[in-house]
Amino acid sequence: MSVIDLNQPATPEIITPLPGPKTKALIERDKRVISPSYTRGYPFSIDRGRGAVVYDLDGNRFLDFCAGIAVCSTGHCHPEVVQAIKDQADRFLHMSGTDFYYESMADLAQKLSDTAPGNTPRKVFFTNSGTESNEGALKLARYYTGRDKIVSFYRSFHGRTFGSMSVSASKVVHKKRFSPLLPGVFHTYYPYFYRDPIGRTPEECADNCIRFIKEFIFKMATPPEEVAAFLVEPVQGEGGYVVPPPNFLPALQELAHQYGILVIADEVQSGVGRTGKMWASQHFEGFDPDIITSAKGLASGMPLGAIIAKEHIMTWEPGTHATTFGGNPVACAASLKTLDLLERGLLENSQTQGAYLMQGLKALQQDFEVIGDVRGFGLMIGMELVTSRETREKAGKLRDDIVDACFYEGLLILGCGENTIRFCPPLVITQPQIETALRILRSVMERLTSV
C-alpha cells in the first residue's frame, strides 16, 4: 500500500449552504459550554477525514491545507497510524514513563536522537504539547548553565503557559492581563528582511540582528554571562512563516557558544518533515542546536511533545522534571509509525509537493500585486498580502477575507502573523489536490481584488 495515495478525492464538494444545519446547531451548543478564549474563524465542523480530505457534519467535503495547524502530519486517519494506535490500545493504554519502563518510549527516543542535526548523542524528555516542551527546555537551560536570563525574538510564539508566554512576542492578546510574567526575558529582532526599510540584503539583515544583541542587549540590558539560552524558531510559525537568511542561525550559534549560552531551537511547528527535512534546523549549514523542542506533527494527531537535548546537557537529577502523561504509550506508537512513514516516502513527498506548491504560489504572485512575498520550505509556506509591492503596507483584512472566502469554496486555510496565509497541508498531499487549491485561491483573489 502506498503511504501517500489514500484514495483521496482531488476536489471539494459543497452540497449545502455553509454552514449547514447540523454545523449551525453544533456551533450554538458549543457557544453555551466552550471557553470563549478559543480563536474560531470560519464555521467549519469536522465529522471525519482521510488524508488531506475532511467532511463536515452536513456531508460537505473540503480540502484541508491546515492539517490541524500542522499536527496531522501523515494526514487524517492514516490507516497505518490508526492500526498502530489500535494495536497499542489492545495491550495497555498508560503506565507512566516517569516511574516505569516500556519499550516504545525508549525506541522513540532513540529514533529522535538519531534524526537530530549533528553527530552528538542526545537524550529525550517526552511531554504532552509544544508549550510544555518549551517550558521544560527553559528549565533545562537554567539547570545546566546555572543562569537565569533568556533571549528570544520578536514575532516569536512558543506557547500560552506562563514561561512560554513570557518568551513569546507575536501578539499582545497572549499576554494581556496575565502579568507578572517570567522575569529575565529579553527580546530582540528576527531578520525579517522582506520588509527591511532601507533595502539591506538578507545577509546584512542577519548581521544587523547579531550586532543588536552584542551592542544593545549584552551591553545595556544584561551581561552575556547571565544568559542561559537563546530561544529561536528556525522558521517562525505564528509570526508569519518567516524564513531567516542562511547565515543567521549559524552566526547566532557562534555568538551563543562564545559566552557559554545554549541554543534552543523551537521546532514545534517546523519539525517532523514539515519543511522537507526532518528538522528545519537542517536547512542551515552548520547549525546544531543544543536543545530541540518538538510537538504538533510528532504523533500525527495524538498529544505528544519532546525535548531533544545533547547528552551532556540533559543531566538534571531524578525528580527535577517529570510528567504523568508525557510519552504516553499510545502516542508513542503513533509517533513511531509517523517516523516510519516519513522514511518510506512522506519526507520526499513534502519536498516534491512543497516545491510544486511554491511554484504555483510564485506564479500567482506574478499576477497579483497584493502578494508581496512567498516564502518557506517544503510544506511550510507563507504568502504575505500587501496593499502594493511598492508600499509593502500590510493587508491584514484582505488576508482574512481570502481565508474566509476559500472556506466557502471548500478549501481550508489559516492565517499567521498580521497579513500572511499559511499553507501547511498534510504531508500526504497530492499534486491534483494542490492544483485544486491553487485554482480556488486564484478564483477567490480575482473576485476580491478585481484582477
N, C-alpha and C positions, 0 to 999 in steps of 0.2 A: 504494500500500500504506500502510495506517495505521501510524504509528510506535508505536502503543500496542497495538492488537489483534493479537496474535501467535498467535491460536487457542489461547489458554491455557485449560486447564480451570479451573473455579472452585472445585473441591473436591479434597481429598486422597483417596487410595485406598491403604489398607493391606491387603496381601494375604498377608503372612507375619507371624509373631510378630517383634517388634522386640527386638534386632537380628536380621536374617535370617542364614542360614548363610554366605552369601558375605561379608556385612559382618563377622560374627564372625571368619571366617578372616583377613580383612584386618587387623582390629584386633590379632589375635595376632601377625601378621607385622610390623605397624607397631611393636609394643612391642619387638621384638627389634632394630630398626635405627634408630628415630627418637628424637631427643633427648627426654628426659622433661620438659624445660622447657616444652613446648607445653601449653596450657591446654585440653585437650579436656574437654567436658562430656558430654552425652548421645551415644550411639553412632550417629551418622549418617555414612554414607559416600555420596559423590556419584558417580554414573555419568554422568549427562547432565542438561542443564537447558535450559529455554526460557522466557524472560520471568521470571515470578515462580514458576515451577514447576520442581521438581527431582525426580529419580528416584534411588533408591539402587541398589546393586549387585544387590539382590534384586527389583527391579521395583516397589518401593513408591513412591508418589507423594506429595510433600509441597508445601505452600505455603511459600515462603521469604520470611520477613519479616526476614531478616538481610542479604541481598544481599552475602554475603561480607564482613560487617562494613562495610556502606555502600560497598563497592567496585564492585559490578556495577550501576552507576547506570542503564544502559539495559536492565537485565535480563540473564539468562543467554543468551549466544549470539544477541544481536540480529542478524538477517540482514544488515543494512546495515553493522554494525560488523565482522562476520565477513568480509564481502566486501571491506571496506576493508583489513583485515589481509591477506587473500589477495592482493589486488592489489599491495600494497606488497611482500609477501614474494616475489612474482614478479620484482620489479625489483631490490631489494637489501635485505639484512637489517640491515646495520650499516656505518657509516662515521663513526667518532667525531666528533661535533659539536664536541668540544674543538679539533680540528685541521683539520677540513674543513667544507664548506658543503653543505647540502641544503635544498630548498625547504620541506619540511613543517615543519622546525624554525622557520624564520622565519615561516611562515604561522600556526603555532600560537601563537607568542609574540605576534604582532600581535593575534590574537583575544583572548588572555588579557588583554593590555594594554587592549584596548577595553572589556572587560567589567568592569574593576575599578571600585570606587567612586571618585567624584570625577572631575575632568577633567584630572588631572595625567598627562602621558605617563609610561609605565613601561617597564622593561626586565625580561627574564625569564632566569633561570638554571634549566635543567632538571636534575632529579635522578631517582633511582630509587624513592624512598619518602618517606613523611611524616617519619620521623625524620631523613633526610638533608636534607630541605627545612629543617627547624628548625635542624639543625646549621649549615647554610650561612647561614641568616638571622642566627644568633648571631654568626658570623664577620663577616658584612657589617656588622652593627650596631657591632661593636667597631672594624672598619676605618674606617668612615665617621666615627664620633664620636671615636675615639681614647680611648675609655673602656673599662673592663673589667667593670663591675658589671651584673647583670641582676636585675630584679624580676619574679617570677612569682607564681602563685596556688595556694593550697591546693585540693585536688581536681583539679588540672590533670594532664593526661597529654600529653606531647609526643614520646614515643618511648623506645626502650631502649638506644640508643647513649649514650656517656658524657656528652656535652653535653646531649642531650635528656633523659636520665635525671636529670641534676643539676637541671634546672629543673622537672621533674615533681614532683608531690606528691599522688598519689592512693592508692598502696598501698606499704607498706614492703617487700613482697616484691620490688618492682622494684629496690630499692637494697641489699637485704641482702647483705652480704659482698662488695660491689663498691667500697667506699671505698678511697682518697680520690676524691672526686668533684670536679667543676669548682668552683674557688673563686669567691667573689664573687657568689654567688646568694642572694637574699633572697626569702622567700615572705610573702605577705600574704593577706587574706581576700577570697574571691569572694562577692558579695552573694547568698547562698543564703537568700532571705527566707522561704521556706516554713517553715523550722524556727526562725525568729527567736524567742528565748526570752521577749522582753518585748513582743511584738506590734507591732514597728515596721512602718511601711508599706514597700513595696518601695523607694520613693524615699529614705526615711530610711535603709534598709539600704545603699543605694548610697552615699549621702553619708557614712555611717559608714566604709565601706571606704576612700574617698578620704581622709577625715580620719586614718585609721590610718596610711596611707602618709606623710602630711605630718608627723604628730606623733610617730610611733614610728620608722619606717624612716629618714626623712630627718633626724630629729633625734638618734636614738640608735644607728642601725646603720651608715648610710653617707650621706655628703653627696650630694645630688642631682646635683651637678656631676660625679660619678664614675660615674653610671648611664648605660649605653649604651642600654638599651631596657626597656620593659615588654613582656613576652610574655604574651598573653592569648587565650583561646578565646572568640570571640563567643557561642557556645553551648558549654558544657562537654560533652565527649563521654563519655569513660570515667568521669568524675567523677559521672555521673548524669543526663546530658541536662538540665543546669541552664541556664535562661534568665535572664539578668540583667535588672534593671529598665531601662526605656528611657533613663534619664538616666545610667547608669553609664559606658558606653563613651565617650560624648562628654565626660563630666567627666574621665575618665582621660586622654583625648587632650589636653584643655586643660591638665591638670596636666603632662603629659609635655612639651608644646611650650613651656611656661613655663620649663623648665630645659634645653631642647635635647635631650630624651630622645626616642628613636624609639618608635613603637608597632608591634609585630609582632602581626598577627592570625593565629593558628593556625587555618586553615580546612581542615585535613587531612580531618576528618570532616564538617564542616558545609558545605563548599563545593560548587560544581558542581551547583547546583539542588536539593540535598538539602532545603533549608528553604523551597523555593518561590520563592526568588530565587537568582540565580547565586551570590551570596556571602551568608552570614548577616550579615555586617557591614552589608549594605544595609537590614536591618530597623531600624537605629538611625540616626535622622536626624542628619546632621552628622558621622557617624563616617567618617573617611577614613584608614585605617591607612597607615603609611609602607611597610610590607612585609606582604605576604600570603603565607602558605605553603599549599601545596595538595598533594594526592596522592589516595589512595583512589579516588573516583569519577571522576577526571580522564580515565581512558582505558578505562573500562568493563571492568576486569579485567586489563588489561595494566599492567606495572610502570612507573609514571611519576609524578613529582612536579614541583613548580615553586616557585621563589622569585620572586614578582612584586613588584618594588620600584619606587618612584618613581625616575624617570630621574636626578635629581640626587643620589640616594643610591647607586645601583649604579654606582660609579665606581672599583671596585678594578681594579688594573692586570693585564695579561695574566700568567697563571701563578699569580696569587694564590689562585684557586679553580678547580678543574676536575673533570671526571668522564669516565670511559670510556664508560659505557653510558647515562648520563642523557640523555634526549631521543632515545632510540633511534628510528629512522625508522618501525618497525612500530608502536611505542607511540604515536608522534606521529600516525600515520594513524588509529589507533583513537580518539585524543583529538579530532582534527578532526571525525570523524564523530559522536562523542559530543556535541560542542558544536552541530553541525548539528541533531541530533535534539532537543536541548534547545530550540533556536529554533523547531523545527517542531511542537512540541506537548508535549514531556516536562516543560518548566518549568511550563506551565499545568496539566498533569496532576498534578504534585507539589503545586501549590496546591489544586486541586479535590479530589483524593483525600485529601490531607492533612487538609483541613477535614472531610471525611466521616469519616475515621478518628478525628480528635479528637472529633467529635460523638459517635461511638459509644463511645469510651472515657469521655467525660464522663458518658454515660448509665449505663455500668457503675458509675462512681464513686458515683452516686446510690443504687445498690442494694447496694453492698458497702462496709461500714465500714472495711475494711482498705485500700482505695485512698485514700491520703492526698492525692495530688496527681497531676494530669495536666498536662503542660506540653510546649511545643515549638513549632516552626514547620514547615509543610509536612509532609514525610515523615520528620521527625526528632522523634519524640515519646517522652517518657519517662513511665512510670506507676509512681509510688512506692508501695511496700507498707509499711504500718504495722500495729501491733497494734490501735490505735484512733486515730481522729482527735483524740480528746481528749488522749491522752498523746503522740501522734506518735512513739512508740517504733518504731525501725526493725525491720522484719520481714524480715530477710535470708533466713532459712531458708524462710519461706513463698514468697518470691520465687523461690528456687531450685527449690522443689517445683513451683511453677506452670510454670516454664520446662521442667522435665523432663516433666511430665505433658502439656503441649501437644505435645511431640515425639511421644509415643505416640498422639496423636490426629491427627498429620500436619501440625502447624504448627511451623515452625522460628522460634524467637525466642531472644534472648540477654539477659542481664542487663548492667547497668553500675552503677557506684557500689556502695554497700553493699546497697541494697534496691530498686533500680529496674529495671524491664523496659524495654528499648529497642525501639522499633518503627522500623525503617529499611528497609522493603521496597524493591525496585527501583522506579524512577520510572515503570515501565510498569504498575504495579499497577492492577487494575480494581476497580470498586465491588463486583461479586459476590464477588471474592476477599476484599475487606475484610469483607464481610458474613459470609463463612465463617469468617474468623479471629476475628471478634467472637463468633460463635456458639460456636466451640470454646473460646475464652477464658472465656466465661460458664459453659459447662458444667463446665470444669475448676475454676473458682473456686467454683461451687456445691458441687462434690464435696469440695473441700479446706477450705472454710470453713463448711460445714454451713448455708449460707444457703438 
